[in-house]
Amino acid sequence: MPSNKHSIDVAHVKDGHPRSGQAVLVDRIWPRGQRKDEAPWDEWLKAVAPTTELRKWYGHDPDKHDEFVRRYSIELQGDEPAEAFEHLRKLHQSGDLTLMTATKDLETSQAKVLAEMLA
């Protein structure tokens, strides 16, 4: 299978809309202080976000990151999350994609995990 020629990026919601491609918010919770009419993304796909239980357990603790990735991968196999992930895959296949999150540390975010899974 040929590699995808489209880019996939991770960005913070405060960075604004990317210059090209689709932007998708991948958080379960709407970002604090973000007006809906000024959202810098094209779509909100909360079904692909980690469950509240997993998100609270993880707390973006770097020591828990590997276990978070493992548990999150399992969650993404559920019906609704798998469907949402497949939607992201199709968006990425059709053009550039930016996964957006309000998480402060992008490197340990679910958006980064999703980007790596889609790459």
C-alpha positions as CSV (number, residue, x, y, z in Angstrom):
1,M,0.0,0.0,0.0
2,P,1.5,3.4,-1.0
3,S,2.2,5.9,1.8
4,N,-0.2,8.8,2.3
5,K,1.1,11.9,0.5
6,H,-1.0,14.2,2.7
7,S,0.3,15.8,5.8
8,I,-1.0,15.2,9.3
9,D,-0.3,17.8,12.0
10,V,-1.2,18.4,15.6
11,A,-2.1,21.8,16.8
12,H,-3.4,23.7,19.9
13,V,-6.8,25.3,19.5
14,K,-5.3,28.7,20.2
15,D,-3.1,28.3,17.1
16,G,-6.0,29.2,14.8
17,H,-7.1,27.4,11.7
18,P,-4.3,25.8,9.7
19,R,-3.4,27.2,6.3
20,S,-4.6,24.2,4.4
21,G,-6.6,21.1,4.7
22,Q,-9.2,20.0,7.3
23,A,-9.0,20.8,11.0
24,V,-10.7,18.5,13.4
25,L,-11.1,19.0,17.2
26,V,-10.4,15.6,18.8
27,D,-11.2,16.5,22.4
28,R,-14.2,15.2,24.3
29,I,-14.8,18.5,26.1
30,W,-15.4,21.8,24.3
31,P,-12.3,24.1,25.0
32,R,-12.8,26.6,27.8
33,G,-13.3,30.1,26.5
34,Q,-13.7,29.1,22.9
35,R,-16.7,30.7,21.1
36,K,-18.5,28.4,18.8
37,D,-18.8,31.0,16.1
38,E,-15.0,31.5,16.2
39,A,-13.9,27.9,16.3
40,P,-10.7,27.4,14.3
41,W,-11.7,23.8,13.2
42,D,-14.0,22.5,10.6
43,E,-15.4,19.6,12.6
44,W,-15.6,18.4,16.2
45,L,-15.2,14.6,16.5
46,K,-15.5,13.9,20.2
47,A,-16.3,10.2,19.6
48,V,-12.6,9.7,18.8
49,A,-11.4,11.2,22.1
50,P,-10.4,9.1,25.1
51,T,-13.2,8.4,27.6
52,T,-13.5,10.7,30.6
53,E,-12.4,7.9,32.8
54,L,-9.2,7.3,30.8
55,R,-8.5,11.0,30.4
56,K,-8.8,11.6,34.2
57,W,-6.6,8.5,35.0
58,Y,-3.9,9.7,32.5
59,G,-3.8,13.3,33.5
60,H,-1.0,13.8,30.9
61,D,1.5,12.2,33.3
62,P,4.5,11.4,31.1
63,D,5.2,8.3,33.3
64,K,1.7,6.9,32.2
65,H,2.0,7.7,28.5
66,D,2.9,4.2,27.2
67,E,0.0,2.7,29.2
68,F,-2.3,5.5,28.0
69,V,-1.5,4.7,24.4
70,R,-2.2,1.0,25.0
71,R,-5.5,1.7,26.7
72,Y,-6.5,4.3,24.2
73,S,-5.8,2.0,21.3
74,I,-8.2,-0.5,22.9
75,E,-10.9,2.1,23.4
76,L,-10.6,3.1,19.7
77,Q,-11.7,-0.5,18.8
78,G,-15.2,0.2,20.2
79,D,-18.0,0.8,17.6
80,E,-18.4,4.6,17.8
81,P,-14.7,5.4,18.3
82,A,-13.7,3.0,15.5
83,E,-16.2,4.7,13.2
84,A,-14.8,8.1,14.2
85,F,-11.3,7.0,13.6
86,E,-12.2,5.6,10.2
87,H,-13.7,9.0,9.4
88,L,-10.3,10.7,10.4
89,R,-8.5,8.1,8.1
90,K,-10.7,9.1,5.2
91,L,-10.1,12.8,5.8
92,H,-6.4,12.2,5.9
93,Q,-6.5,10.2,2.7
94,S,-8.4,13.0,0.9
95,G,-6.1,15.8,2.0
96,D,-4.0,17.5,4.6
97,L,-5.3,17.1,8.2
98,T,-4.7,18.9,11.4
99,L,-5.9,17.3,14.7
100,M,-6.6,20.1,17.2
101,T,-6.7,19.9,21.0
102,A,-6.8,22.2,24.0
103,T,-4.3,20.0,25.7
104,K,-1.2,22.0,26.8
105,D,1.4,19.4,26.0
106,L,0.9,18.3,22.4
107,E,3.5,15.6,22.6
108,T,1.6,13.6,25.2
109,S,-1.9,14.4,23.8
110,Q,-4.4,12.0,22.3
111,A,-4.1,14.1,19.1
112,K,-0.5,13.1,18.8
113,V,-1.4,9.5,19.4
114,L,-4.0,9.7,16.7
115,A,-1.6,11.4,14.3
116,E,0.9,8.6,14.8
117,M,-1.7,6.0,14.2
118,L,-2.9,7.6,11.0
119,A,0.6,8.3,9.6
